[in-house]
Amino acid sequence: MTATERAVELAVVAARAASNLKADEIIALDVSEQLVLTDVFLIASGTNERQVSAIVDAVEEAMFTAGAKPIRREGKSEGRWVLLDFGEVVVHVQHAEDRVYYALERLWKDCPVVELPADVTDPGAAAAAATEA
């Protein structure tokens, strides 16, 4: 079983919102074979607590616009690791230091990576391509 089309679509929405606020190392993992509670983990990093909080706000707004309502939110007051549960997609926004320490990608290394659009994974290249067109 793989992630649903809707889950992948929502992961892209969340990833774009995070990317627009300069989130680092955005990755989506298809955890549907490992977990029954969700299909995709989206992981992104911020360089400080203020950026983590801003990324979280942008993701929540974009997901709301896409019709996804959060089921649960944890960690926002600390601004180090915020978990946003949208059912099909769980978004982890971590401070860069915490991301290295907890290494979620290593923990879930057996899960396939969900391909994200180029404008999310390399916003600089996408902006350059748009300028050239």
C-alpha positions in Angstrom: 0.0 0.0 0.0 1.3 3.5 -0.8 0.2 7.0 0.2 -3.0 8.2 -1.2 -3.1 10.7 -4.0 -4.7 13.2 -1.6 -2.0 12.7 1.0 0.7 13.4 -1.6 -1.2 16.4 -2.8 -1.4 17.8 0.7 2.3 17.0 1.4 3.1 19.2 -1.7 0.9 22.0 -0.4 2.6 21.9 3.0 6.1 21.6 1.4 5.5 24.7 -0.8 4.3 26.7 2.2 7.4 25.7 4.1 9.7 26.4 1.1 8.2 29.9 0.6 9.5 30.7 4.1 12.9 29.4 3.4 12.6 26.1 5.3 15.6 23.9 4.9 15.9 20.2 4.0 12.3 19.6 3.1 11.6 15.9 2.7 8.4 13.8 2.4 8.4 10.1 3.4 5.7 7.6 2.6 5.0 6.0 6.0 1.8 4.3 4.9 3.2 0.8 5.1 4.6 1.4 8.6 1.8 3.4 10.2 -1.9 3.1 10.1 -2.5 6.6 11.4 -1.0 8.6 8.5 0.3 8.2 5.0 3.1 10.9 4.7 5.5 12.5 7.1 6.7 15.9 5.8 9.9 17.1 7.6 11.3 20.6 7.3 13.8 22.7 9.3 14.1 26.3 10.4 17.3 28.0 11.6 15.7 29.5 14.7 12.5 29.4 16.8 11.0 32.4 15.1 11.4 30.9 11.6 10.0 27.5 12.9 6.9 29.4 14.2 6.5 31.3 10.9 6.8 28.1 8.8 4.2 26.4 11.0 1.8 29.3 10.6 2.3 29.3 6.8 1.8 25.5 6.6 -1.4 25.7 8.7 -2.8 28.5 6.5 -2.0 26.7 3.2 -3.4 23.4 4.5 -6.6 25.2 5.6 -6.9 26.7 2.1 -6.5 23.2 0.6 -9.3 21.9 2.8 -7.3 20.1 5.5 -8.0 20.8 9.1 -5.4 20.0 11.8 -6.4 17.2 14.1 -3.6 18.0 16.6 -0.7 20.5 17.0 2.1 20.0 19.5 5.2 22.0 20.4 4.3 25.4 19.0 5.0 27.3 22.2 8.6 26.1 22.4 9.3 26.6 18.7 11.9 23.8 18.5 9.9 20.9 17.1 6.3 21.4 16.1 4.1 18.5 15.0 1.0 19.3 12.9 -1.3 16.3 12.3 -3.6 16.6 9.4 -4.7 13.0 9.3 -3.3 11.9 6.0 -0.2 14.0 6.5 1.9 14.7 9.6 4.2 17.8 9.3 7.3 18.0 11.5 8.9 21.4 11.6 12.1 21.3 13.6 14.9 23.6 14.6 17.9 22.6 12.6 19.8 21.5 15.7 16.9 19.3 16.9 16.6 17.8 13.4 20.2 16.6 13.5 19.8 15.3 17.0 16.5 13.4 16.5 17.3 12.3 12.8 13.8 11.4 11.8 15.0 10.5 8.3 17.3 7.9 9.8 14.5 6.5 12.0 12.2 6.2 9.0 15.0 5.3 6.4 13.1 2.2 5.2 10.2 4.3 4.0 10.2 5.5 0.4 10.7 9.2 -0.3 7.7 11.1 -1.9 8.9 13.1 -4.8 8.4 16.8 -4.3 8.3 19.3 -7.2 11.6 21.1 -8.0 10.3 24.5 -6.8 10.1 22.9 -3.3 13.4 20.9 -3.2 15.5 23.6 -4.9 13.7 27.0 -4.9 16.8 28.8 -6.2 16.9 26.6 -9.4 13.1 27.0 -9.9 13.4 30.8 -9.6 16.3 30.9 -12.0 14.3 28.8 -14.5 11.3 31.1 -14.2 13.5 34.2 -14.8 15.0 32.6 -17.9 11.5 31.8 -19.4 
